[in-house]
Amino acid sequence: MEAFRDLFEETVRAQLVADVPVAAALSGGIDSAAVVAGIVRAGRPDIRTYTVLFGEDATGDAQHARLAAEALLEESLRACG
């Protein structure tokens, strides 16, 4: 498990090298939450995340994404449309 974590975090860090601001999609699923957690562990707690919803949120994705953002990020932005 430790080898997977090390490889995962190394891969996330490699994707943060950019000459423009980096953002992440946060759907509320475990995969996107893991990526955002990896970004935060890589020293980027200021990362901006975005959640896209289509119609009614019957699966609770918005709530899960909000909980993940509140747990992982220094500041979480909310946009409603």
Phi, psi and omega in degrees: 000322180296322179296320178296314181301315180298315179295318179299310182294323176297318179295317178298313179302321181296329180281349181274354179281110183202157177260012176226162178301144180253139177229170180220146172278133179235100186271345185101354177275166183293329182291312181290326176295322178294320179296314180296320177298320177296322178296316179296316179295335178280004176094021181238061181292352180269008183301140176268136178240154181227140176237129180250128179241144178239113179067210180292142181268068185294334183272351180080017182303319182298317180294316179295319178296319179297315179297319178296315180298317180295326181282328189258330192253152176293321182217131177244134180262144178239136176230133179238142181220000000 
